[in-house]
């Protein structure tokens, strides 16, 4: 039985970070790289498919790094459904294909696998290639590569700083 539990935990972790890594452009070998997780506590519930990591959680896989106070992954029928990361703030860092890093942070991050989107909530900030986007919420559609910030139904503002190419080169 120990072999089966170990296999399920390994499968869950692979699903968790393969899904999260798909939220941004990545080198092709990322999904084949080993996953390293550091936490003070881990719990995996076989029946529900929920795995929880707590206490200064740090996850690395190749050029991707995710940090937070708590990470919860949910799978159903061995398919990843959802990943939630909370922190003060939770952070995400990924080396993009162009050689620049994509950095994201917010108090809560959620990867919704069925909708192929990453949602950054509460003090969300996304940095890429010298440009910065800040909002209470940022949504990244991983299939269509569309970023939506703010909410057109509220009075909350979006702050975007775009750095010109000639300044980036200096």
Residue pairs with C-beta under 8 A, 6 or more apart in sequence:
5 44
5 46
8 44
8 46
9 44
9 51
11 78
12 44
12 49
12 51
12 73
12 75
13 35
13 37
13 51
13 73
14 35
15 73
15 75
15 78
15 79
15 80
16 35
16 51
16 71
16 73
16 80
16 83
17 35
17 59
17 61
17 64
17 66
18 31
18 80
19 80
19 83
19 111
19 113
20 64
20 66
20 83
20 92
20 111
20 118
21 30
21 31
21 61
21 64
21 94
22 116
22 142
23 92
23 111
23 117
23 118
23 140
23 142
24 94
24 96
24 102
24 140
24 142
25 94
25 96
25 97
25 98
25 102
26 62
26 63
26 64
26 94
26 95
26 96
26 97
27 62
27 63
27 95
27 97
29 62
30 61
30 62
30 63
30 64
33 61
33 62
34 61
35 59
35 60
35 61
36 59
36 60
36 61
37 53
37 57
37 58
37 59
38 56
38 57
38 58
38 59
39 53
39 54
39 55
39 56
39 57
39 58
39 71
40 54
40 55
40 56
41 52
41 53
41 54
41 55
42 51
42 52
42 53
42 54
43 51
43 52
44 50
44 51
44 52
45 51
48 74
49 74
49 75
49 76
49 78
50 72
50 73
50 74
51 72
51 73
52 70
52 71
52 72
53 59
53 70
53 71
53 72
54 69
54 70
54 71
55 69
56 67
56 69
57 66
57 67
57 68
57 69
57 70
57 71
57 85
58 65
58 66
58 67
59 65
59 66
59 67
59 71
60 66
63 94
63 95
64 92
64 93
64 94
64 95
65 91
65 92
65 93
65 94
66 85
66 90
66 91
66 92
66 93
67 87
67 90
67 91
68 85
68 86
68 87
68 90
68 91
68 109
69 86
69 87
69 88
69 90
70 84
70 85
70 86
70 87
71 83
71 84
71 85
72 83
72 84
73 80
73 82
73 83
74 80
74 81
74 82
74 83
75 81
79 113
80 113
81 113
81 114
82 110
82 111
82 112
82 113
83 109
83 110
83 111
83 113
84 108
84 109
84 110
85 92
85 108
85 109
85 110
86 107
86 108
86 109
87 107
88 107
89 105
89 106
89 107
89 123
90 105
90 106
90 107
90 108
90 109
91 103
91 104
91 105
92 102
92 103
92 104
92 105
92 109
93 101
93 102
93 103
93 104
94 101
94 102
95 101
95 102
96 102
96 128
98 129
100 128
100 129
101 127
101 128
102 126
102 127
102 128
103 125
103 126
103 127
103 128
104 118
104 120
104 124
104 125
104 126
104 127
104 138
105 120
105 123
105 124
105 125
106 120
106 121
106 122
106 123
106 124
106 125
106 138
107 121
107 122
107 123
108 120
108 121
108 122
109 118
109 119
109 120
109 121
110 118
110 119
110 121
111 117
111 118
111 119
112 118
112 119
116 141
116 142
116 143
117 139
117 140
117 141
117 142
118 139
118 140
118 142
119 137
119 138
119 139
119 140
120 126
120 137
120 138
120 139
120 140
121 136
121 137
122 136
122 137
123 134
123 136
124 134
124 135
124 136
124 137
124 138
124 149
125 132
125 133
125 134
125 138
126 132
126 133
126 134
126 138
126 140
126 147
126 149
127 133
129 163
129 168
130 163
130 167
130 168
131 160
131 161
131 162
131 163
132 159
132 160
132 161
133 147
133 149
133 158
133 159
133 160
133 161
134 158
134 159
134 160
135 149
135 150
135 156
135 157
135 158
135 159
136 150
136 151
136 156
137 149
137 150
137 151
138 147
138 148
138 149
139 147
139 148
139 149
140 146
140 147
141 147
141 148
149 158
149 160
150 156
150 157
150 158
